[in-house]
């Protein structure tokens, strides 16, 4: 590439660099112009994106925060017959918004109904209602903020961590206008949220029964009702998130929230999170509770009217 062989010579100016042949590690990942030129020269948005971005090391993070305003393929761009496995991965990595409530609301209703039929009267109705509301109003927003801030926006470099990040959140930042990637698909949700929760909570129920004498009936109702409320909070979150991204399109379902309303403010904050350089470091709460409580308490709330120049000054002060 264009790096001079004489160590005493000056480094080439960015305009003289051959970005098509430069190694990713030789690009200044803090220089937005260099990152953009490298991406334009080396990444084909008509091909599967996964293999193109996860091996870029430090360049991965700035590149996935360069929004592409069109749909992409994550794993493949050819006919399914060429690779059934890649076709399957592509199919389960995106989903229409209505599939989330269509799948999870019947699931949570069935869960509450079945544990009541299997263990009638194990917990009082009042306690179960309170537990359900706690899971929805407190449990989910807490999980939402922690997950979004510390997992979805963990700064990765290694290809393995980049791979996981890209599949769960990086692809959404890369293509924020692809509505089928604005929500978490049911298959990954089942594998990474529902099944792990029930395995862990069952083990805790067994431990509570063994060490503290808590009945398995009460413990089972407790964990299932709590998770049902949590799951309703998740469904609300995913639908709200989809709406934030869909609201600029045409049609009655896509009308933007009333100007001046709180939901209009929440949506502006989320658009800032996506489309303003440095905005990904703020406004992690999407739902009202997460936004009002956690973003304010932990100092990650940012006025959507802050300009990009003002935001860079804020970020500069944070790193001093």
Secondary structure, DSSP 8 states (H G I E B T S, - for coil): ----SSTTS----GGG--TTTS-GGGS-TT-HHHHHHHHHHH--TTS-SHHHHTT-TTHHHHHHTS---S---SS--S-GGG-HHHHHHHHHT---THHHHHHHHHHHHHHHHHHHHHSTTSS-HHHHHHHHHHIIIIIHHHHHHHIIIIITT----SHHHHHHHIIIIIHHHHTTT-GGGSS--HHHHIIIIIHHHHHHHHHHHHHHHHHH---HHHHHHHHHHHHHHHHHHHHHHHHHHHHHHHTTSSSGGG----TTSHHHHHHHHHHHHHHSTTGGGS----SHHIIIIIIHHTT----TT--HHHHHHHHHHHH-
